[in-house]
Amino acid sequence: MKKLDKTDIRILNALQENASITNAELARSVNLSATPCFNRVKAMEELGLIRRQVTLLDPQMLGLHVTVFIHVSLEKQVENVLRNFEESLSDRPEVMECYLMSGDADYLLRVLVPSIRALEHFIVDFLTKLPGVANIRSSFTLKQVRYKTALPLPDEGLSISDES
């Protein structure tokens, strides 16, 4: 068990807000000198708490105008069918998120495509052809009201498990 203190939490919040911040800027923003700040970040990376840094792109500017949530129900919920479905989605760039669900549908996908035509191709030419797919229901987003990538962290310290 590793204990994160208030400074660790401030570092994580700052990095979630802007991962391209320099170590010097980060250290200044959390009231540390550069070396201890760097060491804390390194320790959290080695712990696996900081998995990677990414650049968030603007989908609208890139012509990706259609966001769809797709509920997929399978004929059977057995391990090999679930695994095959999940593996089939792993190379599909338009599938932004995929969740195994409880409730009516087995999976919830968030799909991002440039057009309704592209969505039609994804559903008709790919999704309906996957073995075991029984039902597909789509919901189109009209407007993105909120989108965030930063995880909610407590203001105080936090205990985390260093076991995967």
MODELLER restraints for C-alpha pairs under 7 A, 6 or more apart:
rsr = mdl.restraints
at = mdl.atoms
rsr.add(forms.Gaussian(group=physical.xy_distance, feature=features.Distance(at['CA:1:A'], at['CA:159:A']), mean=6.51, stdev=0.5))
rsr.add(forms.Gaussian(group=physical.xy_distance, feature=features.Distance(at['CA:1:A'], at['CA:160:A']), mean=5.69, stdev=0.5))
rsr.add(forms.Gaussian(group=physical.xy_distance, feature=features.Distance(at['CA:1:A'], at['CA:161:A']), mean=4.63, stdev=0.5))
rsr.add(forms.Gaussian(group=physical.xy_distance, feature=features.Distance(at['CA:1:A'], at['CA:162:A']), mean=5.74, stdev=0.5))
rsr.add(forms.Gaussian(group=physical.xy_distance, feature=features.Distance(at['CA:2:A'], at['CA:159:A']), mean=5.63, stdev=0.5))
rsr.add(forms.Gaussian(group=physical.xy_distance, feature=features.Distance(at['CA:2:A'], at['CA:160:A']), mean=5.28, stdev=0.5))
rsr.add(forms.Gaussian(group=physical.xy_distance, feature=features.Distance(at['CA:2:A'], at['CA:161:A']), mean=6.20, stdev=0.5))
rsr.add(forms.Gaussian(group=physical.xy_distance, feature=features.Distance(at['CA:2:A'], at['CA:162:A']), mean=6.41, stdev=0.5))
rsr.add(forms.Gaussian(group=physical.xy_distance, feature=features.Distance(at['CA:3:A'], at['CA:157:A']), mean=6.88, stdev=0.5))
rsr.add(forms.Gaussian(group=physical.xy_distance, feature=features.Distance(at['CA:3:A'], at['CA:158:A']), mean=5.72, stdev=0.5))
rsr.add(forms.Gaussian(group=physical.xy_distance, feature=features.Distance(at['CA:3:A'], at['CA:159:A']), mean=4.38, stdev=0.5))
rsr.add(forms.Gaussian(group=physical.xy_distance, feature=features.Distance(at['CA:3:A'], at['CA:160:A']), mean=6.29, stdev=0.5))
rsr.add(forms.Gaussian(group=physical.xy_distance, feature=features.Distance(at['CA:4:A'], at['CA:157:A']), mean=5.18, stdev=0.5))
rsr.add(forms.Gaussian(group=physical.xy_distance, feature=features.Distance(at['CA:4:A'], at['CA:158:A']), mean=5.00, stdev=0.5))
rsr.add(forms.Gaussian(group=physical.xy_distance, feature=features.Distance(at['CA:4:A'], at['CA:159:A']), mean=6.04, stdev=0.5))
rsr.add(forms.Gaussian(group=physical.xy_distance, feature=features.Distance(at['CA:5:A'], at['CA:156:A']), mean=6.77, stdev=0.5))
rsr.add(forms.Gaussian(group=physical.xy_distance, feature=features.Distance(at['CA:5:A'], at['CA:157:A']), mean=4.24, stdev=0.5))
rsr.add(forms.Gaussian(group=physical.xy_distance, feature=features.Distance(at['CA:5:A'], at['CA:158:A']), mean=6.64, stdev=0.5))
rsr.add(forms.Gaussian(group=physical.xy_distance, feature=features.Distance(at['CA:6:A'], at['CA:155:A']), mean=6.69, stdev=0.5))
rsr.add(forms.Gaussian(group=physical.xy_distance, feature=features.Distance(at['CA:6:A'], at['CA:156:A']), mean=5.32, stdev=0.5))
rsr.add(forms.Gaussian(group=physical.xy_distance, feature=features.Distance(at['CA:6:A'], at['CA:157:A']), mean=5.24, stdev=0.5))
rsr.add(forms.Gaussian(group=physical.xy_distance, feature=features.Distance(at['CA:7:A'], at['CA:30:A']), mean=6.50, stdev=0.5))
rsr.add(forms.Gaussian(group=physical.xy_distance, feature=features.Distance(at['CA:9:A'], at['CA:153:A']), mean=6.99, stdev=0.5))
rsr.add(forms.Gaussian(group=physical.xy_distance, feature=features.Distance(at['CA:10:A'], at['CA:30:A']), mean=6.27, stdev=0.5))
rsr.add(forms.Gaussian(group=physical.xy_distance, feature=features.Distance(at['CA:11:A'], at['CA:30:A']), mean=6.52, stdev=0.5))
rsr.add(forms.Gaussian(group=physical.xy_distance, feature=features.Distance(at['CA:16:A'], at['CA:150:A']), mean=5.35, stdev=0.5))
rsr.add(forms.Gaussian(group=physical.xy_distance, feature=features.Distance(at['CA:17:A'], at['CA:150:A']), mean=6.98, stdev=0.5))
rsr.add(forms.Gaussian(group=physical.xy_distance, feature=features.Distance(at['CA:19:A'], at['CA:53:A']), mean=6.33, stdev=0.5))
rsr.add(forms.Gaussian(group=physical.xy_distance, feature=features.Distance(at['CA:23:A'], at['CA:34:A']), mean=6.35, stdev=0.5))
rsr.add(forms.Gaussian(group=physical.xy_distance, feature=features.Distance(at['CA:23:A'], at['CA:38:A']), mean=6.47, stdev=0.5))
rsr.add(forms.Gaussian(group=physical.xy_distance, feature=features.Distance(at['CA:24:A'], at['CA:34:A']), mean=5.50, stdev=0.5))
rsr.add(forms.Gaussian(group=physical.xy_distance, feature=features.Distance(at['CA:27:A'], at['CA:33:A']), mean=5.62, stdev=0.5))
rsr.add(forms.Gaussian(group=physical.xy_distance, feature=features.Distance(at['CA:27:A'], at['CA:34:A']), mean=5.33, stdev=0.5))
rsr.add(forms.Gaussian(group=physical.xy_distance, feature=features.Distance(at['CA:27:A'], at['CA:37:A']), mean=5.44, stdev=0.5))
rsr.add(forms.Gaussian(group=physical.xy_distance, feature=features.Distance(at['CA:44:A'], at['CA:50:A']), mean=5.92, stdev=0.5))
rsr.add(forms.Gaussian(group=physical.xy_distance, feature=features.Distance(at['CA:45:A'], at['CA:51:A']), mean=6.56, stdev=0.5))
rsr.add(forms.Gaussian(group=physical.xy_distance, feature=features.Distance(at['CA:47:A'], at['CA:162:A']), mean=6.24, stdev=0.5))
rsr.add(forms.Gaussian(group=physical.xy_distance, feature=features.Distance(at['CA:59:A'], at['CA:65:A']), mean=6.94, stdev=0.5))
rsr.add(forms.Gaussian(group=physical.xy_distance, feature=features.Distance(at['CA:63:A'], at['CA:114:A']), mean=5.52, stdev=0.5))
rsr.add(forms.Gaussian(group=physical.xy_distance, feature=features.Distance(at['CA:64:A'], at['CA:112:A']), mean=6.36, stdev=0.5))
rsr.add(forms.Gaussian(group=physical.xy_distance, feature=features.Distance(at['CA:64:A'], at['CA:113:A']), mean=5.17, stdev=0.5))
rsr.add(forms.Gaussian(group=physical.xy_distance, feature=features.Distance(at['CA:64:A'], at['CA:114:A']), mean=4.01, stdev=0.5))
rsr.add(forms.Gaussian(group=physical.xy_distance, feature=features.Distance(at['CA:65:A'], at['CA:113:A']), mean=6.48, stdev=0.5))
rsr.add(forms.Gaussian(group=physical.xy_distance, feature=features.Distance(at['CA:65:A'], at['CA:114:A']), mean=5.08, stdev=0.5))
rsr.add(forms.Gaussian(group=physical.xy_distance, feature=features.Distance(at['CA:65:A'], at['CA:115:A']), mean=6.50, stdev=0.5))
rsr.add(forms.Gaussian(group=physical.xy_distance, feature=features.Distance(at['CA:66:A'], at['CA:112:A']), mean=5.75, stdev=0.5))
rsr.add(forms.Gaussian(group=physical.xy_distance, feature=features.Distance(at['CA:66:A'], at['CA:113:A']), mean=5.26, stdev=0.5))
rsr.add(forms.Gaussian(group=physical.xy_distance, feature=features.Distance(at['CA:66:A'], at['CA:114:A']), mean=5.79, stdev=0.5))
rsr.add(forms.Gaussian(group=physical.xy_distance, feature=features.Distance(at['CA:66:A'], at['CA:115:A']), mean=5.85, stdev=0.5))
rsr.add(forms.Gaussian(group=physical.xy_distance, feature=features.Distance(at['CA:67:A'], at['CA:111:A']), mean=5.75, stdev=0.5))
rsr.add(forms.Gaussian(group=physical.xy_distance, feature=features.Distance(at['CA:67:A'], at['CA:112:A']), mean=4.65, stdev=0.5))
rsr.add(forms.Gaussian(group=physical.xy_distance, feature=features.Distance(at['CA:67:A'], at['CA:113:A']), mean=6.59, stdev=0.5))
rsr.add(forms.Gaussian(group=physical.xy_distance, feature=features.Distance(at['CA:67:A'], at['CA:140:A']), mean=6.25, stdev=0.5))
rsr.add(forms.Gaussian(group=physical.xy_distance, feature=features.Distance(at['CA:67:A'], at['CA:141:A']), mean=5.74, stdev=0.5))
rsr.add(forms.Gaussian(group=physical.xy_distance, feature=features.Distance(at['CA:68:A'], at['CA:110:A']), mean=5.82, stdev=0.5))
rsr.add(forms.Gaussian(group=physical.xy_distance, feature=features.Distance(at['CA:68:A'], at['CA:111:A']), mean=5.21, stdev=0.5))
rsr.add(forms.Gaussian(group=physical.xy_distance, feature=features.Distance(at['CA:68:A'], at['CA:112:A']), mean=6.51, stdev=0.5))
rsr.add(forms.Gaussian(group=physical.xy_distance, feature=features.Distance(at['CA:68:A'], at['CA:138:A']), mean=6.50, stdev=0.5))
rsr.add(forms.Gaussian(group=physical.xy_distance, feature=features.Distance(at['CA:68:A'], at['CA:139:A']), mean=5.64, stdev=0.5))
rsr.add(forms.Gaussian(group=physical.xy_distance, feature=features.Distance(at['CA:68:A'], at['CA:140:A']), mean=4.56, stdev=0.5))
rsr.add(forms.Gaussian(group=physical.xy_distance, feature=features.Distance(at['CA:68:A'], at['CA:141:A']), mean=5.98, stdev=0.5))
rsr.add(forms.Gaussian(group=physical.xy_distance, feature=features.Distance(at['CA:69:A'], at['CA:108:A']), mean=6.72, stdev=0.5))
rsr.add(forms.Gaussian(group=physical.xy_distance, feature=features.Distance(at['CA:69:A'], at['CA:109:A']), mean=5.53, stdev=0.5))
rsr.add(forms.Gaussian(group=physical.xy_distance, feature=features.Distance(at['CA:69:A'], at['CA:110:A']), mean=4.66, stdev=0.5))
rsr.add(forms.Gaussian(group=physical.xy_distance, feature=features.Distance(at['CA:69:A'], at['CA:111:A']), mean=6.28, stdev=0.5))
rsr.add(forms.Gaussian(group=physical.xy_distance, feature=features.Distance(at['CA:69:A'], at['CA:138:A']), mean=5.73, stdev=0.5))
rsr.add(forms.Gaussian(group=physical.xy_distance, feature=features.Distance(at['CA:69:A'], at['CA:139:A']), mean=5.18, stdev=0.5))
rsr.add(forms.Gaussian(group=physical.xy_distance, feature=features.Distance(at['CA:69:A'], at['CA:140:A']), mean=6.43, stdev=0.5))
rsr.add(forms.Gaussian(group=physical.xy_distance, feature=features.Distance(at['CA:70:A'], at['CA:108:A']), mean=5.67, stdev=0.5))
rsr.add(forms.Gaussian(group=physical.xy_distance, feature=features.Distance(at['CA:70:A'], at['CA:109:A']), mean=5.03, stdev=0.5))
rsr.add(forms.Gaussian(group=physical.xy_distance, feature=features.Distance(at['CA:70:A'], at['CA:110:A']), mean=6.48, stdev=0.5))
rsr.add(forms.Gaussian(group=physical.xy_distance, feature=features.Distance(at['CA:70:A'], at['CA:136:A']), mean=6.73, stdev=0.5))
rsr.add(forms.Gaussian(group=physical.xy_distance, feature=features.Distance(at['CA:70:A'], at['CA:137:A']), mean=5.61, stdev=0.5))
rsr.add(forms.Gaussian(group=physical.xy_distance, feature=features.Distance(at['CA:70:A'], at['CA:138:A']), mean=4.39, stdev=0.5))
rsr.add(forms.Gaussian(group=physical.xy_distance, feature=features.Distance(at['CA:70:A'], at['CA:139:A']), mean=6.34, stdev=0.5))
rsr.add(forms.Gaussian(group=physical.xy_distance, feature=features.Distance(at['CA:71:A'], at['CA:105:A']), mean=5.65, stdev=0.5))
rsr.add(forms.Gaussian(group=physical.xy_distance, feature=features.Distance(at['CA:71:A'], at['CA:107:A']), mean=5.76, stdev=0.5))
rsr.add(forms.Gaussian(group=physical.xy_distance, feature=features.Distance(at['CA:71:A'], at['CA:108:A']), mean=4.73, stdev=0.5))
rsr.add(forms.Gaussian(group=physical.xy_distance, feature=features.Distance(at['CA:71:A'], at['CA:109:A']), mean=6.52, stdev=0.5))
rsr.add(forms.Gaussian(group=physical.xy_distance, feature=features.Distance(at['CA:71:A'], at['CA:136:A']), mean=5.71, stdev=0.5))
rsr.add(forms.Gaussian(group=physical.xy_distance, feature=features.Distance(at['CA:71:A'], at['CA:137:A']), mean=5.08, stdev=0.5))
rsr.add(forms.Gaussian(group=physical.xy_distance, feature=features.Distance(at['CA:71:A'], at['CA:138:A']), mean=6.29, stdev=0.5))
rsr.add(forms.Gaussian(group=physical.xy_distance, feature=features.Distance(at['CA:72:A'], at['CA:105:A']), mean=5.58, stdev=0.5))
rsr.add(forms.Gaussian(group=physical.xy_distance, feature=features.Distance(at['CA:72:A'], at['CA:106:A']), mean=5.89, stdev=0.5))
rsr.add(forms.Gaussian(group=physical.xy_distance, feature=features.Distance(at['CA:72:A'], at['CA:107:A']), mean=5.09, stdev=0.5))
rsr.add(forms.Gaussian(group=physical.xy_distance, feature=features.Distance(at['CA:72:A'], at['CA:108:A']), mean=6.40, stdev=0.5))
rsr.add(forms.Gaussian(group=physical.xy_distance, feature=features.Distance(at['CA:72:A'], at['CA:135:A']), mean=5.74, stdev=0.5))
rsr.add(forms.Gaussian(group=physical.xy_distance, feature=features.Distance(at['CA:72:A'], at['CA:136:A']), mean=4.73, stdev=0.5))
rsr.add(forms.Gaussian(group=physical.xy_distance, feature=features.Distance(at['CA:72:A'], at['CA:137:A']), mean=6.63, stdev=0.5))
rsr.add(forms.Gaussian(group=physical.xy_distance, feature=features.Distance(at['CA:73:A'], at['CA:105:A']), mean=4.75, stdev=0.5))
rsr.add(forms.Gaussian(group=physical.xy_distance, feature=features.Distance(at['CA:73:A'], at['CA:106:A']), mean=4.89, stdev=0.5))
rsr.add(forms.Gaussian(group=physical.xy_distance, feature=features.Distance(at['CA:73:A'], at['CA:107:A']), mean=6.60, stdev=0.5))
rsr.add(forms.Gaussian(group=physical.xy_distance, feature=features.Distance(at['CA:73:A'], at['CA:133:A']), mean=6.19, stdev=0.5))
rsr.add(forms.Gaussian(group=physical.xy_distance, feature=features.Distance(at['CA:73:A'], at['CA:134:A']), mean=5.53, stdev=0.5))
rsr.add(forms.Gaussian(group=physical.xy_distance, feature=features.Distance(at['CA:73:A'], at['CA:135:A']), mean=4.96, stdev=0.5))
rsr.add(forms.Gaussian(group=physical.xy_distance, feature=features.Distance(at['CA:73:A'], at['CA:136:A']), mean=6.51, stdev=0.5))
rsr.add(forms.Gaussian(group=physical.xy_distance, feature=features.Distance(at['CA:74:A'], at['CA:106:A']), mean=6.49, stdev=0.5))
rsr.add(forms.Gaussian(group=physical.xy_distance, feature=features.Distance(at['CA:74:A'], at['CA:132:A']), mean=5.37, stdev=0.5))
rsr.add(forms.Gaussian(group=physical.xy_distance, feature=features.Distance(at['CA:74:A'], at['CA:133:A']), mean=4.50, stdev=0.5))
rsr.add(forms.Gaussian(group=physical.xy_distance, feature=features.Distance(at['CA:74:A'], at['CA:134:A']), mean=4.85, stdev=0.5))
rsr.add(forms.Gaussian(group=physical.xy_distance, feature=features.Distance(at['CA:74:A'], at['CA:135:A']), mean=6.78, stdev=0.5))
rsr.add(forms.Gaussian(group=physical.xy_distance, feature=features.Distance(at['CA:75:A'], at['CA:132:A']), mean=5.24, stdev=0.5))
rsr.add(forms.Gaussian(group=physical.xy_distance, feature=features.Distance(at['CA:75:A'], at['CA:133:A']), mean=6.03, stdev=0.5))
rsr.add(forms.Gaussian(group=physical.xy_distance, feature=features.Distance(at['CA:75:A'], at['CA:134:A']), mean=5.07, stdev=0.5))
rsr.add(forms.Gaussian(group=physical.xy_distance, feature=features.Distance(at['CA:76:A'], at['CA:132:A']), mean=6.87, stdev=0.5))
rsr.add(forms.Gaussian(group=physical.xy_distance, feature=features.Distance(at['CA:81:A'], at['CA:132:A']), mean=6.64, stdev=0.5))
rsr.add(forms.Gaussian(group=physical.xy_distance, feature=features.Distance(at['CA:94:A'], at['CA:111:A']), mean=5.36, stdev=0.5))
rsr.add(forms.Gaussian(group=physical.xy_distance, feature=features.Distance(at['CA:94:A'], at['CA:112:A']), mean=5.14, stdev=0.5))
rsr.add(forms.Gaussian(group=physical.xy_distance, feature=features.Distance(at['CA:94:A'], at['CA:113:A']), mean=6.07, stdev=0.5))
rsr.add(forms.Gaussian(group=physical.xy_distance, feature=features.Distance(at['CA:95:A'], at['CA:109:A']), mean=6.65, stdev=0.5))
rsr.add(forms.Gaussian(group=physical.xy_distance, feature=features.Distance(at['CA:95:A'], at['CA:110:A']), mean=6.00, stdev=0.5))
rsr.add(forms.Gaussian(group=physical.xy_distance, feature=features.Distance(at['CA:95:A'], at['CA:111:A']), mean=4.58, stdev=0.5))
rsr.add(forms.Gaussian(group=physical.xy_distance, feature=features.Distance(at['CA:95:A'], at['CA:112:A']), mean=6.60, stdev=0.5))
rsr.add(forms.Gaussian(group=physical.xy_distance, feature=features.Distance(at['CA:96:A'], at['CA:110:A']), mean=5.51, stdev=0.5))
rsr.add(forms.Gaussian(group=physical.xy_distance, feature=features.Distance(at['CA:96:A'], at['CA:111:A']), mean=5.60, stdev=0.5))
rsr.add(forms.Gaussian(group=physical.xy_distance, feature=features.Distance(at['CA:96:A'], at['CA:112:A']), mean=6.69, stdev=0.5))
rsr.add(forms.Gaussian(group=physical.xy_distance, feature=features.Distance(at['CA:97:A'], at['CA:109:A']), mean=5.59, stdev=0.5))
rsr.add(forms.Gaussian(group=physical.xy_distance, feature=features.Distance(at['CA:97:A'], at['CA:110:A']), mean=5.07, stdev=0.5))
rsr.add(forms.Gaussian(group=physical.xy_distance, feature=features.Distance(at['CA:98:A'], at['CA:107:A']), mean=6.78, stdev=0.5))
rsr.add(forms.Gaussian(group=physical.xy_distance, feature=features.Distance(at['CA:98:A'], at['CA:108:A']), mean=5.73, stdev=0.5))
rsr.add(forms.Gaussian(group=physical.xy_distance, feature=features.Distance(at['CA:98:A'], at['CA:109:A']), mean=4.48, stdev=0.5))
rsr.add(forms.Gaussian(group=physical.xy_distance, feature=features.Distance(at['CA:98:A'], at['CA:110:A']), mean=6.53, stdev=0.5))
rsr.add(forms.Gaussian(group=physical.xy_distance, feature=features.Distance(at['CA:99:A'], at['CA:107:A']), mean=5.44, stdev=0.5))
rsr.add(forms.Gaussian(group=physical.xy_distance, feature=features.Distance(at['CA:99:A'], at['CA:108:A']), mean=5.21, stdev=0.5))
rsr.add(forms.Gaussian(group=physical.xy_distance, feature=features.Distance(at['CA:99:A'], at['CA:109:A']), mean=6.51, stdev=0.5))
rsr.add(forms.Gaussian(group=physical.xy_distance, feature=features.Distance(at['CA:100:A'], at['CA:106:A']), mean=5.82, stdev=0.5))
rsr.add(forms.Gaussian(group=physical.xy_distance, feature=features.Distance(at['CA:100:A'], at['CA:107:A']), mean=4.63, stdev=0.5))
rsr.add(forms.Gaussian(group=physical.xy_distance, feature=features.Distance(at['CA:100:A'], at['CA:108:A']), mean=6.70, stdev=0.5))
rsr.add(forms.Gaussian(group=physical.xy_distance, feature=features.Distance(at['CA:101:A'], at['CA:107:A']), mean=5.29, stdev=0.5))
rsr.add(forms.Gaussian(group=physical.xy_distance, feature=features.Distance(at['CA:101:A'], at['CA:108:A']), mean=6.71, stdev=0.5))
rsr.add(forms.Gaussian(group=physical.xy_distance, feature=features.Distance(at['CA:113:A'], at['CA:119:A']), mean=6.26, stdev=0.5))
